[in-house]
Amino acid sequence: MDRKPFLSSESVELLPLDESDAQFLRDGVNHRQVRTNIGVRTPQMLANEQDLISSCADSDDIHLMISSEGERAGIISLELGDRVERNGEVGIWVHPDFHGKGCGTGASRLLVDYAFTELNLHRVFARTHSENEASQSIWEELGFEQEARMRDHTYQRGSFRDVLYYGILQDEWEG
Ligand SMILES: CC(C)(COP(=O)(O)OP(=O)(O)OC[C@H]1O[C@@H](n2cnc3c(N)ncnc32)[C@H](O)[C@@H]1OP(=O)(O)O)[C@@H](O)C(=O)NCCC(=O)NCCS
């Protein structure tokens, strides 16, 4: 991938999206281990991903390709809320081929740090299913607090599931 990273650390790079990412995004988001954890219910087509990529040019929301050792590994997003409240929601998926290698935690650390130190957000939050231990590990590792449990808030894999809200404030962020 011939692109300069927008954010980077020793373990992971976050790259601006470009058109060549569409196929990877389509195949990743349709993977059962991904879609069942992020609430995608309909098959996603190349056109859906192309729309996402082209929408980045006109949006304040941030979507970045997660790259590990030069390979596409997943996507991470920061959706910005009201400009007075200065909050943002992080969303992420990592392709199962890369699970457990630190991409999720590394990418989240970079984007949350950017949200607080460059965008001057006041609060960042994330949502996850109560059974999604990998996701919860990320937010706990980064110092997020579990703030709410919405009982039976979503239906996944044959039953209703609780949804957990995790959040962190700017003055709590330790980087
Ligand atoms: C959640 C997700 C982003 C984690 O990505 P990752 O690159 O595997 O994350 P990391 O390698 O940084 O690991 C994070 C933690 O999850 C743990 N983990 C990784 N895969 C796991 C698995 N299959 N089951 C349980 N824990 C797992 C790791 O051990 C680590 O925990 P630790 O810090 O206590 O050791 C990834 O599993 C994923 O994309 N899942 C599907 C979509 C999703 O759930 N998105 C998040 C919605 S909020």
The ligand as an SDF file (V2000), in Angstrom:
LIG
                    3D

 48 50  0  0  0  0  0  0  0  0999 V2000
  -12.7730   -6.5830   19.1840 C   0  0  0  0  0  0  0  0  0  0  0  0
  -11.6500   -6.6420   18.1520 C   0  0  0  0  0  0  0  0  0  0  0  0
  -11.6080   -5.2840   17.4250 C   0  0  0  0  0  0  0  0  0  0  0  0
  -10.3180   -6.8650   18.8690 C   0  0  0  0  0  0  0  0  0  0  0  0
   -9.3070   -6.7730   17.8970 O   0  0  0  0  0  0  0  0  0  0  0  0
   -7.8650   -7.4890   18.1170 P   0  0  0  0  0  0  0  0  0  0  0  0
   -6.9460   -6.9250   17.1100 O   0  0  0  0  0  0  0  0  0  0  0  0
   -8.0290   -8.9390   18.2080 O   0  0  0  0  0  0  0  0  0  0  0  0
   -7.4930   -6.8760   19.5520 O   0  0  0  0  0  0  0  0  0  0  0  0
   -6.1530   -7.0900   20.3530 P   0  0  0  0  0  0  0  0  0  0  0  0
   -5.2600   -8.0820   19.6800 O   0  0  0  0  0  0  0  0  0  0  0  0
   -5.6140   -5.7470   20.6650 O   0  0  0  0  0  0  0  0  0  0  0  0
   -6.6970   -7.7880   21.6640 O   0  0  0  0  0  0  0  0  0  0  0  0
   -7.5530   -7.0990   22.5610 C   0  0  0  0  0  0  0  0  0  0  0  0
   -7.9290   -8.0400   23.6730 C   0  0  0  0  0  0  0  0  0  0  0  0
   -8.8540   -8.9940   23.1610 O   0  0  0  0  0  0  0  0  0  0  0  0
   -8.3980  -10.2970   23.4750 C   0  0  0  0  0  0  0  0  0  0  0  0
   -8.8700  -11.1510   22.4110 N   0  0  0  0  0  0  0  0  0  0  0  0
   -8.4900  -11.1340   21.1180 C   0  0  0  0  0  0  0  0  0  0  0  0
   -9.2010  -12.0350   20.4430 N   0  0  0  0  0  0  0  0  0  0  0  0
  -10.0270  -12.6120   21.3430 C   0  0  0  0  0  0  0  0  0  0  0  0
  -11.0200  -13.6090   21.2580 C   0  0  0  0  0  0  0  0  0  0  0  0
  -11.3140  -14.2030   20.1000 N   0  0  0  0  0  0  0  0  0  0  0  0
  -11.6980  -13.9380   22.3830 N   0  0  0  0  0  0  0  0  0  0  0  0
  -11.4310  -13.3360   23.5550 C   0  0  0  0  0  0  0  0  0  0  0  0
  -10.5020  -12.3710   23.6920 N   0  0  0  0  0  0  0  0  0  0  0  0
   -9.8080  -12.0300   22.5990 C   0  0  0  0  0  0  0  0  0  0  0  0
   -6.9090  -10.1710   23.5530 C   0  0  0  0  0  0  0  0  0  0  0  0
   -6.3360  -11.2090   24.3070 O   0  0  0  0  0  0  0  0  0  0  0  0
   -6.7730   -8.8360   24.2480 C   0  0  0  0  0  0  0  0  0  0  0  0
   -7.0530   -8.9650   25.6140 O   0  0  0  0  0  0  0  0  0  0  0  0
   -5.9290   -8.6950   26.7240 P   0  0  0  0  0  0  0  0  0  0  0  0
   -5.4970   -7.2750   26.5090 O   0  0  0  0  0  0  0  0  0  0  0  0
   -6.6620   -8.9020   27.9860 O   0  0  0  0  0  0  0  0  0  0  0  0
   -4.8620   -9.6970   26.4050 O   0  0  0  0  0  0  0  0  0  0  0  0
  -11.8520   -7.8200   17.1660 C   0  0  0  0  0  0  0  0  0  0  0  0
  -12.0230   -8.9980   17.9210 O   0  0  0  0  0  0  0  0  0  0  0  0
  -13.0130   -7.6360   16.2260 C   0  0  0  0  0  0  0  0  0  0  0  0
  -12.9120   -6.9260   15.2360 O   0  0  0  0  0  0  0  0  0  0  0  0
  -14.1400   -8.2810   16.5160 N   0  0  0  0  0  0  0  0  0  0  0  0
  -15.3030   -8.2230   15.6410 C   0  0  0  0  0  0  0  0  0  0  0  0
  -15.9130   -6.8320   15.5710 C   0  0  0  0  0  0  0  0  0  0  0  0
  -16.0140   -6.2190   16.9410 C   0  0  0  0  0  0  0  0  0  0  0  0
  -16.3170   -6.8790   17.9180 O   0  0  0  0  0  0  0  0  0  0  0  0
  -15.7940   -4.8890   16.9980 N   0  0  0  0  0  0  0  0  0  0  0  0
  -15.8570   -4.1580   18.2320 C   0  0  0  0  0  0  0  0  0  0  0  0
  -17.2290   -3.6660   18.4680 C   0  0  0  0  0  0  0  0  0  0  0  0
  -17.1690   -2.5010   19.8430 S   0  0  0  0  0  0  0  0  0  0  0  0
  1  2  1  0
  2  3  1  0
  2  4  1  0
  2 36  1  0
  4  5  1  0
  5  6  1  0
  6  7  2  0
  6  8  1  0
  6  9  1  0
  9 10  1  0
 10 11  2  0
 10 12  1  0
 10 13  1  0
 13 14  1  0
 14 15  1  0
 15 16  1  0
 15 30  1  0
 16 17  1  0
 17 18  1  0
 17 28  1  0
 18 19  1  0
 18 27  1  0
 19 20  2  0
 20 21  1  0
 21 22  1  0
 21 27  2  0
 22 23  1  0
 22 24  2  0
 24 25  1  0
 25 26  2  0
 26 27  1  0
 28 29  1  0
 28 30  1  0
 30 31  1  0
 31 32  1  0
 32 33  2  0
 32 34  1  0
 32 35  1  0
 36 37  1  0
 36 38  1  0
 38 39  2  0
 38 40  1  0
 40 41  1  0
 41 42  1  0
 42 43  1  0
 43 44  2  0
 43 45  1  0
 45 46  1  0
 46 47  1  0
 47 48  1  0
M  END
$$$$
